[in-house]
């Protein structure tokens, strides 16, 4: 696995928007905070583009992302927001300059798509806060943790929920947004879960759709050989016009009945203000007990 170098004061980072459209001045707080971290910030030329749902045409969004990848002076790429749109340009990106000059790509939600692509290419990335996260009330702990991961290479998450399956395991961590994980199946960036710790989060879906995606992972064998499973926030999951009858968690518990690897719920991963960063592609240790769980990076990134 290729791990980009850690950041230091004076480094230049780029903010690009490869997916959804941003509101005017949506990244002012992010720019200010990153500058306070001692970083120089470069904004994509089409960062505030407007093409319907997207922050610019496919060509404009691709251009910003590719330019940031190609620029050897840029040490990290922070995505402005998620939404939808990255999969439209994913296979048109030239990743060779990134493999030759590794840099962190930071984001979550729709950004899961490129993180899975990078994983398939053997490169780590960061699943965690992105540009618009700097506007969220209560996000400071997550932002502090992002700084600590980017500059210090440390990452540790805790959960105090008692649900799950007890155990201790180690493995490379992968995954992210459930919809994008399911979307990857059958594509060049199909998720590899064998002997991995899988993390999942979701937002704004109907219960039956969550259930369908979970069964898609099951049917594709993506839950068979896990080292462990980490469940983050499933936010704003709705019933729809016809009640499903059970919750997404109850259905997931049924799906997992025949597996004996550790399972932990309640980690702050996803679309809430507290969204702790994870080095996707790094090796983590997962410990699950009856009262709590921890997920800690053991790969030395320094």
C-alpha positions in Angstrom: 0.0 0.0 0.0 1.3 3.5 -0.9 0.9 6.0 1.9 1.3 9.7 1.0 3.6 11.7 3.2 2.3 13.6 6.2 1.8 17.3 5.9 3.9 20.1 7.4 3.4 23.8 7.7 4.0 25.6 4.5 2.5 22.8 2.3 0.0 23.6 -0.4 -3.3 21.9 -0.5 -6.0 22.1 -3.2 -9.8 22.2 -2.7 -11.8 20.9 -5.7 -15.4 19.9 -6.1 -15.7 16.8 -8.3 -19.3 16.1 -7.5 -22.2 18.3 -6.2 -22.7 22.1 -6.5 -21.5 24.4 -3.8 -23.3 27.4 -2.4 -21.5 30.8 -2.7 -18.8 31.2 -0.1 -19.4 27.7 1.2 -15.7 27.1 1.6 -14.6 30.3 3.3 -14.4 28.7 6.7 -12.4 25.8 5.3 -9.9 28.1 3.6 -9.5 30.1 6.8 -9.0 27.1 9.0 -6.5 25.4 6.7 -4.5 28.6 6.5 -4.5 28.7 10.3 -3.1 25.2 10.2 -0.2 26.8 8.3 -1.2 25.5 4.9 -1.4 27.3 1.6 -4.7 26.8 -0.1 -5.4 26.7 -3.9 -8.9 26.6 -5.1 -10.0 24.7 -8.2 -10.8 27.0 -11.2 -14.4 25.6 -11.4 -14.9 25.1 -7.6 -18.1 27.2 -7.6 -19.2 26.0 -11.0 -22.9 25.5 -11.8 -24.2 22.8 -14.1 -27.5 21.7 -12.8 -26.8 19.4 -9.8 -23.1 19.5 -10.4 -20.3 22.0 -9.7 -19.6 22.4 -13.4 -19.7 20.1 -16.4 -18.0 16.7 -16.3 -15.1 18.2 -18.2 -14.7 21.1 -15.8 -14.8 18.9 -12.7 -12.4 16.5 -14.3 -10.0 19.3 -15.2 -9.9 20.6 -11.6 -9.3 17.2 -10.1 -6.7 16.2 -12.7 -4.9 19.5 -12.4 -4.6 19.0 -8.6 -3.4 15.5 -9.1 -0.8 16.6 -11.7 0.6 19.6 -9.7 3.6 18.3 -7.8 3.6 21.3 -5.5 0.2 20.1 -4.0 0.5 17.8 -1.0 -3.2 17.0 -0.4 -6.5 17.3 -2.2 -9.5 18.2 -0.1 -12.9 17.7 -1.7 -15.4 20.6 -1.2 -18.4 18.4 -0.8 -20.0 15.1 -1.9 -23.4 14.7 -3.3 -23.3 12.9 -6.7 -21.1 13.1 -9.8 -17.7 11.6 -9.1 -18.5 8.2 -10.8 -19.3 10.1 -14.0 -15.6 11.1 -14.4 -13.9 8.4 -12.3 -12.6 6.3 -15.2 -11.4 9.4 -17.1 -8.9 10.4 -14.5 -5.2 9.7 -15.2 -3.9 8.3 -11.9 -0.3 7.8 -13.0 0.8 11.2 -11.7 -0.8 10.4 -8.4 1.0 7.1 -8.1 4.3 8.8 -9.0 3.7 11.7 -6.6 1.3 10.4 -3.8 -0.9 12.9 -2.0 -3.8 12.5 0.3 -7.3 12.8 -1.1 -9.8 13.7 1.6 -13.5 13.4 1.7 -16.5 11.1 2.3 -20.0 10.4 0.9 -19.7 10.4 -2.9 -15.9 10.7 -2.5 -16.0 7.0 -1.4 -15.9 6.3 -5.2 -12.4 7.6 -5.7 -11.2 6.2 -2.4 -12.2 2.7 -3.6 -10.5 3.4 -6.9 -7.3 4.4 -5.1 -7.6 1.3 -2.9 -7.7 -0.9 -6.0 -4.6 0.9 -7.2 -2.8 0.3 -3.9 -3.0 3.8 -2.5 -4.4 5.1 0.8 -6.7 8.1 1.2 -8.6 9.7 4.1 -12.3 9.1 4.7 -13.3 12.1 6.7 -14.3 15.8 6.9 -14.2 17.8 3.7 -14.7 21.5 2.8 -18.3 22.0 3.9 -17.6 20.1 7.1 -15.9 23.2 8.4 -19.3 25.0 8.4 -21.0 22.4 10.7 -21.7 23.3 14.3 -20.1 20.7 16.6 -17.6 19.5 14.1 -14.5 20.8 15.8 -13.4 17.5 17.3 -13.5 15.9 13.9 -11.6 18.8 12.3 -8.9 18.5 15.1 -8.7 14.8 14.4 -8.3 15.4 10.7 -5.4 17.8 11.4 -3.8 15.2 13.7 -4.1 12.5 11.1 -2.8 14.7 8.3 0.1 16.2 10.3 0.8 13.5 12.9 -0.4 10.2 11.4 -2.6 9.4 14.4 -6.2 8.0 14.1 -8.3 6.5 16.9 -12.1 6.3 17.2 -14.2 5.1 20.1 -17.8 3.9 20.5 -19.7 3.4 23.7 -22.6 1.5 22.2 -23.0 -2.1 23.5 -24.4 -3.5 20.3 -22.3 -5.7 18.0 -20.2 -8.8 18.3 -17.3 -8.9 20.7 -13.8 -9.6 19.5 -10.4 -8.2 18.5 -9.0 -8.1 15.0 -6.6 -6.3 12.8 -6.9 -5.5 9.1 -6.7 -2.9 6.3 -9.8 -0.7 6.5 -11.9 0.0 3.5 -15.5 1.1 2.6 -17.3 4.3 3.3 -20.8 5.2 2.0 -23.0 2.1 1.6 -24.5 3.3 -1.7 -21.1 3.9 -3.2 -19.7 0.6 -1.9 -22.7 -1.2 -3.5 -22.3 0.8 -6.7 -18.7 -0.3 -7.0 -19.6 -4.0 -7.5 -19.0 -5.0 -11.1 -16.8 -1.9 -11.9 -13.0 -1.5 -12.2 -13.0 -0.1 -8.6 -15.0 -3.0 -7.1 -14.4 -3.1 -3.4 -12.1 -5.9 -2.1 -13.3 -6.9 1.4 -11.3 -10.1 1.9 -9.6 -10.0 5.3 -10.4 -6.3 5.5 -12.2 -4.2 8.2 -15.2 -2.8 6.4 -16.7 0.5 7.4 -20.2 1.6 6.3 -22.3 4.8 6.7 -25.3 6.1 5.0 -27.7 9.1 4.8 -31.1 10.0 3.5 -32.2 6.5 2.2 -35.4 4.5 2.6 -35.2 1.5 4.9 -35.9 -0.9 2.0 -33.1 0.6 -0.1 -30.7 0.2 2.8 -31.9 -3.4 3.1 -31.5 -4.0 -0.6 -27.9 -2.7 -0.6 -27.0 -4.8 2.4 -28.3 -7.9 0.7 -26.4 -6.9 -2.5 -23.2 -7.0 -0.4 -24.2 -10.3 1.0 -25.1 -11.8 -2.4 -21.8 -10.6 -3.9 -19.8 -12.3 -1.1 -18.6 -9.0 0.2 -19.5 -9.9 3.8 -18.1 -13.4 3.8 -14.5 -13.0 4.6 -14.2 -9.8 6.6 -11.7 -9.3 9.4 -14.3 -7.0 11.1 -17.2 -4.7 10.5 -17.5 -1.1 11.7 -20.9 0.7 11.4 -21.0 4.4 11.5 -24.0 6.8 11.3 -27.0 5.9 9.3 -28.7 9.3 9.3 -32.2 10.3 8.2 -33.2 6.8 7.2 -36.9 7.0 6.4 -39.7 4.5 6.1 -41.4 5.7 3.0 -45.1 5.4 2.2 -45.2 1.7 3.1 -43.6 0.9 6.4 -40.8 -1.7 6.1 -41.7 -3.3 9.4 -38.2 -3.5 10.9 -35.3 -1.2 11.2 -32.2 -1.2 9.0 -30.2 -2.3 12.1 -32.4 -5.3 12.8 -32.1 -6.4 9.2 -28.3 -6.0 9.3 -28.1 -8.1 12.4 -30.0 -10.8 10.6 -27.6 -10.6 7.7 -24.7 -11.0 10.0 -26.0 -13.9 12.1 -23.9 -16.5 10.3 -20.6 -14.6 10.6 -18.4 -14.6 13.7 -16.1 -11.6 13.1 -16.2 -8.6 15.4 -18.9 -6.1 14.6 -19.1 -2.6 16.2 -21.9 0.0 16.0 -21.9 3.6 17.1 -18.7 5.0 15.5 -18.8 8.7 14.5 -18.4 8.1 10.8 -20.7 9.7 8.3 -23.0 12.6 7.7 -23.2 14.0 11.2 -21.2 17.0 12.6 -18.8 14.6 14.3 -17.3 12.6 11.5 -13.9 11.2 12.6 -11.3 10.7 9.9 -10.0 7.3 9.0 -6.9 6.4 6.9 -8.6 4.2 4.3 -6.0 1.6 3.3 -4.2 1.8 6.7 -4.1 -1.2 9.0 -6.3 -0.7 12.1 -6.9 -2.7 15.2 -10.6 -3.2 16.2 -11.5 -4.1 19.7 -15.1 -4.7 20.6 -16.3 -5.5 24.2 -19.7 -5.5 25.8 -19.5 -1.9 26.7 -17.4 -0.1 24.1 -15.3 -0.4 21.0 -12.1 1.2 19.7 -10.7 1.5 16.2 -7.0 2.5 16.1 -4.6 3.0 13.3 -1.5 0.9 13.7 0.2 1.7 10.4 3.1 4.1 10.9 2.5 6.9 8.4 5.5 9.0 9.4 
